[in-house]
Amino acid sequence: MEITSANNPRFKGWLKALDSRGARKQGEAILAGRKFLAEVLRDHPERVRALLCHKNSAPPETDAPVYFLSGELFARLDIYGTNAPLLLISAPEPPRWQGNLAPGLTLFLPFQNPINLGTIIRSAAAVGAQVVVMAESASIYNPKTLRAAGPAVFKVKIMQGPSLADLTSHLNLPLFALGLHGENLFDFRFPDTFGLVAGIEGPGLEGIWPHENMLTIPMCPGVESLNAAAAVDISLGAVLAQRY
């Protein structure tokens, strides 16, 4: 089907899907990335609602509906300039976290920067961790989150969590947060089942999380902090080193 008018109801809906609120309301989001296309169509076809293509492109084979857009309309959806077909995917709300921990590692992420969120969802897939997206966090269906996470957003079990403040009511669980003060991360013995809580970019968890339940990454003098996503990635490296 070809779409040439900006007043087309479908096109208007796709524009809204580029916004986190619109994606949540419509239950659809747009995933861009030439290298993601074949993998998603192969491994997660049930999540693909349609392919959105430039009118002059030759889309890959798929059972999903294919829509061809004029150059101007396609460019408005292709915000990263991939010049590749875009995937319109289903965007269901993640299930609520039930207040318990599954065996292994569960990451609690309050990242307001969608790129950081997507980056760590991708890292979580690599280490087999689950993810709880906190109330403070960006949406997993933000275009920047999806761009950073890619197909990992389909591979990782993702749940919607409470606020960081409310999470402190679950300190009966083995929950350990990353911060500037606490036990040396590299000396800590991780249990078989535990949760790792990241801080918000900037303020971290100071004043929210008790120091006795915090882990810290030792740094050279004069360095005040690490990028939030980098801190989590370093922590995942420490977990893997201990396991293997």
N, C-alpha and C positions, 0 to 999 in steps of 0.2 A: 504494500500500500504506500502511496506517495502522499506526502504532506507538504504543502507549499505556503500555507497561511499561518501567520502568528496567532490568529484568532481561533485556530483549531482547538477544540476542547482537550484533545489528547496532548497536544503540544503545551498548552497552558499547564496541564497537570505535570508534565515532565519538568518544566521550569520550576515548579514548586518542589519537586523531588530533589532539587539541588540545594534546598534549604533544610536544615535539621527538623524544623517544625513541620514543614511540608511533607517530608519523608515520613515523619511519625503519624501525621494525620491521614496520609494516603496509603501508608503501608508499602511504599515503593521508594527505591533509591536508585541512583545511577552510579555504576562502577566503571571507571575509565582506566584504560591501560592496555596497550597492544599485547604485552607479554602475558597479561592475565586472561585474555579472551579465550584461548583454546583450553586452558586449564579449567576454567569455570564451566565452559560448555561440556567438557568431558567428565569432570568429577562432580559437578553440582548443578546439573541441568534442571533439577526441580526448583531451584531458586531463580531461574531466569524467566522473566515474564515476556521480554521482547528484546530484539536487537534494534538499535537506533542507528541508522547508517546515512552517510552522505549519498546523495542521489547517484553519484558516479562510481561508488564503491562496489566491490564484489564480496558480499558477506560470506562467511563460512556456513557450511551446512548445519542446520538446526531445525528442531521441531517447533521452536518458539516463533511467534509472529515476527515479521521483519518489516520495519517502516523505513522508507527512504525520505530524507528531508532535503530541502533546497540548501544550497551552501550557506546562506545567511542563517537559517534556522538551526542547522547542524552546528555551526560555530557558536551559537548561543548556549548550546548544551555541552559542547566539547570544550569546557573551560580550561583544560590543560593543553589544548592543541595537539592531541594525540593523532588526529586524522585517521583514527581507527574506529570501527564500530563500537558503540557504547552499549553496555549491558544494563537494561532495566531489570532490577532484581526485587524480589519480595523483601520487605523490611519489617518483619514482625517484632513486636516488643520482646526483649529478653525476659525470661522467667525471673521471678523474684528469688533472691537468695534466701534460703530457708533457715539460716542461722547455724549451719553445721559445716563441717569440712569433709570433703571426699578425700580418700587416700591420695597422697602425693602433695603437690604444691598448688595453692590457690593464691592468685595475685589480686590484691585489692587496689584499684586504680582510680584516683580522683582527678586525673589529668584534665585540665581545662584547655590545654593545647591539643587540638585534634591530631596533629602530626605525631606528638608524643604518644597519644593513646594508640594510634594505628601501629606505630613502630613496636610498641611493647606487646600488642596483640599478636603481631608477627613473631616476636621472640617467644611468646608463650606457646605458640604452635610448635616451635622448634624444640622446646624442652618438655612438651606434654603437660603444660600447666593449664588450669582453669582460670577464668578471669571473672571478677566481680567488679562491675563498673559502678562507682560510687555516685551518690546524688549530685556531687559537685562537678562531675565529669562532663566533658563534651559527649556528643552523641556518637555511637558507633557507626551511624549512617551519615554523619557529616562527610561531604565529598573528600575533604582532606584526610579524614580518618580512613576512609575506604582506599584512598590512593596509597596511603602508607601501609595499610594492612594487607591489601590485595585479597586473594582467596583465603588467607588465614582467618578472615572474619567468619568463614563458614566451617572451618576446621576446629576452632577452639570453642569449648563450652563457655558461653558468656551469660552471666546473670546480672540482673539489676540489683544494686545494693542500697543500703541506707546511707546517711551522711556519715562523715568521719566521726563526728561527735557521738552519734548513735552507735557506731561500731564499738566504741569503748565499753558498751554494756555487755559485750561478748568476750571480755578478757578472761573468761573461764576457758576459752579455747586457746590453743597454741598459736597466738597471733603475735607477730614481731614486725615492728615498723622500722623504716629507714629514717635516720635523723643524724643530726650533728653530734648528739651525745648518746652514749650507750656502749654496749659490748662490741669489741672489735669483730666485724663481720667475718673475718678470715680465721678467727679463733673459735667461732661459734659452731657447735655441733647441731646441725639441723635434724629435727625428728623426721620420721617417715611421713607424717601428716602434719602440715602446718600452713599458716597463711602469712604472706609477706605483704605488708601495707606500705604503699608509697605515699609521699607527701604531696601537697599541692605545689605546683611550680611557684617558687618565691618564698612564701611563708613556711612551707614545710608542715611539720606537725607540732611545732612548739606550742605549748599551752593546751594541746588537745590530747596528746598521747603520753602516758607515764614513761619516764626514762628507763625504768627497770624492764620495760618490754620493748626497748629500742636497740637497734644494731647500727653501727656506724662504720663508714668506709674511711680508713686512715688516709690522710692527705698530707702533702708537703706543707710546711709553714707558709703562711701568706695566702693560701688557697681557701676561700671561705666555703665554697659549695660546688657541687656538680650539677650539670643538667639533670633534671628529674629522670628522663628516659635513660640517660647514660648510667645513672646510679642504679636503676633497676637492672639494666643489662649486666653491669659488673656483679651485682648480687646473684643473678642467674648463673654467671660464670662460676661463682664460688660454690653455688649449690651443685652444679654439674661436676666440679672438681672433687667435691666430697663424695658424690655418688660413684664416680668412676676412678 
